Amino acid sequence: MNRALAERCDSADKLKSLRDYVEANVFGFGERSFIGLWDVLLTDLPKNPRLLEIGVFHGQTLAAWRMIDLKATIIGITPLDSTGDHWESDYAADIAHLHKMFKLKQPTIWKGLSTDSAILEKAASSDPFDMIYIDGGHSYEVAHSDVLRYSSFVKVGGLLVIDDCADRYDLPFGMFKGIADVSRAVDEQLPNDYYIELFSVVHIRVFKRVK
């Protein structure tokens, strides 16, 4: 699946150009296959989906989402600074630059941490999301909070996608499984009565809300 999704990314000129730029300029991490994964998932979501990413970095995922669905409502939660041991950068400018470069509509950014009360209140009062992607703080406490709280903001039938959490799986040598604390936070809570696990791609796992 990893190879097939990487090929899917490379078969779409715009997505390939985005990923090539990201890799050449260290504007994001993860696997090339993840761009292909978004193409698969968004194709199966309802029209004009509501999408939320926790942990935006330079905006690779938000830009890919916009390329795939021009009419989606796209929101990112990020402190726009070096919180979480990221290097110093003007992240607001980086996100804007990436979208401008590829002639994409700018995303909505909720500045702050996913655990901030103001951010949680905003998410809770928002319309439910068709897909939430969790790639924020990598401590056990933050990852546990993100899964616990934000899983309730996904529509029934929607998707909860979580990065860095595949320690439980045997992966081919050299593939990054994820982070132990994040994996533990996810494994303690998912799957459950509300979510089934659909599949995983390297260190990303995809869950669907069923009730």
C-alpha positions in Angstrom: 0.0 0.0 0.0 2.8 2.4 0.8 4.3 2.1 -2.7 0.9 2.3 -4.4 0.1 5.5 -2.5 3.4 7.0 -3.3 2.8 6.2 -7.0 -0.6 7.8 -6.7 1.0 11.0 -5.4 3.5 11.0 -8.3 0.8 10.3 -10.9 -0.9 13.7 -10.1 1.3 16.5 -11.4 0.2 19.1 -8.8 0.6 16.7 -5.9 4.0 15.5 -7.1 5.1 19.1 -7.5 4.0 20.0 -4.0 5.8 17.0 -2.4 8.9 17.6 -4.5 9.0 21.2 -3.2 8.4 20.1 0.4 11.2 17.5 0.2 13.7 19.9 -1.5 13.0 22.7 1.0 12.4 20.7 4.2 8.9 22.1 4.4 7.5 18.9 6.0 8.1 15.3 7.0 6.3 12.0 6.7 6.2 9.8 3.6 5.4 10.6 0.0 2.7 8.0 0.3 0.8 10.2 2.7 0.0 12.7 -0.1 -1.5 9.8 -2.0 -3.4 8.7 1.1 -5.1 12.2 1.3 -6.1 11.8 -2.3 -7.8 8.5 -1.5 -9.5 9.6 1.7 -10.8 12.9 0.3 -12.1 11.3 -2.8 -14.4 9.2 -0.6 -15.5 12.0 1.7 -18.8 14.0 1.1 -18.6 17.1 -1.2 -17.3 20.2 0.5 -15.9 18.4 3.5 -14.9 20.0 6.7 -11.3 19.2 7.5 -9.1 19.9 10.6 -5.4 19.3 11.1 -3.8 19.5 14.5 -0.1 20.4 14.1 0.4 22.2 10.8 4.2 22.9 10.7 4.8 24.6 7.3 1.4 23.6 5.8 2.2 20.6 3.6 -1.0 18.7 4.5 -3.3 21.7 4.3 -1.9 22.5 0.9 -2.4 19.0 -0.3 -6.0 19.0 0.9 -6.7 22.2 -1.0 -5.2 20.8 -4.2 -7.4 17.8 -3.9 -10.7 19.6 -2.9 -10.9 23.2 -3.9 -14.2 23.7 -2.0 -13.3 22.0 1.3 -13.4 24.0 4.6 -9.8 23.6 5.8 -8.7 24.6 9.3 -5.4 24.1 11.0 -4.5 24.3 14.7 -0.9 25.5 15.3 0.9 27.8 17.7 2.9 29.3 14.7 6.1 29.2 16.7 8.8 26.7 17.8 6.6 25.1 20.5 7.2 21.3 20.4 11.0 21.6 19.7 10.6 22.8 16.2 13.2 25.2 14.9 12.5 28.9 14.7 10.7 30.0 11.6 8.0 32.4 10.6 5.4 29.7 10.3 2.5 32.0 9.3 4.6 33.3 6.4 5.7 29.7 5.5 2.1 28.5 5.3 1.0 31.5 3.3 4.0 31.1 0.9 3.3 27.5 0.2 -0.3 28.2 -0.7 0.5 31.3 -2.7 3.3 29.4 -4.6 0.8 26.8 -5.8 -2.0 29.3 -6.3 -4.2 27.8 -3.5 -6.8 29.5 -1.3 -5.3 30.2 2.1 -6.5 27.9 5.0 -8.1 29.1 8.2 -5.6 29.0 11.1 -6.6 28.7 14.7 -3.5 30.0 16.5 -2.8 28.1 19.7 -2.3 24.6 21.1 -4.9 21.9 20.7 -5.1 21.7 24.5 -5.8 25.4 25.0 -9.3 26.0 26.4 -10.1 28.7 23.8 -9.1 26.3 20.9 -11.1 23.5 22.4 -14.1 25.7 22.8 -13.9 26.9 19.2 -13.7 23.3 18.0 -16.6 22.1 20.2 -18.8 25.0 19.0 -17.9 24.4 15.3 -19.8 22.2 13.0 -18.6 18.6 13.2 -15.7 17.6 10.9 -15.6 15.0 8.1 -12.0 14.3 8.9 -9.6 15.3 11.7 -5.9 14.6 11.4 -3.9 14.6 14.6 -0.2 15.3 14.3 0.3 17.7 17.2 2.2 17.4 20.5 4.0 14.0 20.8 3.9 13.7 24.6 1.6 11.0 26.1 -0.5 13.6 27.9 -1.1 15.8 24.8 -1.7 12.9 22.4 -4.1 11.3 24.9 -6.0 14.6 25.2 -6.1 15.1 21.4 -7.6 11.6 20.8 -10.0 11.9 23.7 -11.3 15.3 23.0 -11.1 15.8 19.2 -12.6 12.3 18.4 -15.9 13.7 19.6 -15.8 16.5 17.0 -15.8 14.0 14.0 -19.2 13.3 12.3 -20.6 9.8 12.4 -19.2 8.3 9.2 -16.2 10.6 9.3 -12.5 9.8 9.8 -10.0 10.3 12.5 -6.4 10.0 11.2 -3.5 9.9 13.6 0.2 10.2 12.9 3.2 8.6 14.6 1.2 5.9 16.4 2.0 2.5 14.7 4.4 1.0 17.3 2.2 -2.1 17.6 2.7 -3.1 14.0 5.6 -5.0 12.4 6.9 -2.8 9.6 9.6 -3.4 7.0 13.1 -2.6 8.3 13.9 1.1 8.1 10.3 2.3 8.2 9.5 4.7 11.1 6.8 3.2 13.3 6.1 6.3 15.3 6.5 7.5 18.8 6.0 5.2 21.8 4.1 7.7 23.9 1.8 8.6 21.0 1.2 5.0 20.2 0.3 4.2 23.8 -2.1 7.1 24.0 -3.9 5.9 20.8 -3.8 2.2 21.7 -5.4 2.9 25.1 -8.4 4.6 23.5 -8.9 3.2 20.0 -10.6 1.3 18.5 -13.7 1.6 20.7 -17.5 1.5 20.6 -17.5 4.6 18.4 -14.5 4.0 16.2 -13.2 1.1 14.0 -9.8 1.0 12.6 -9.7 0.8 8.8 -6.0 0.5 8.0 -2.6 1.9 8.5 0.1 3.4 6.2 3.5 3.3 7.7 3.0 5.3 11.0 -0.4 6.8 10.1 -3.5 5.0 11.3 -7.0 5.6 9.9 -10.2 5.2 12.1 -13.8 5.7 11.1 -16.5 6.9 13.4 -19.5 4.5 13.3 -21.8 5.9 15.9 
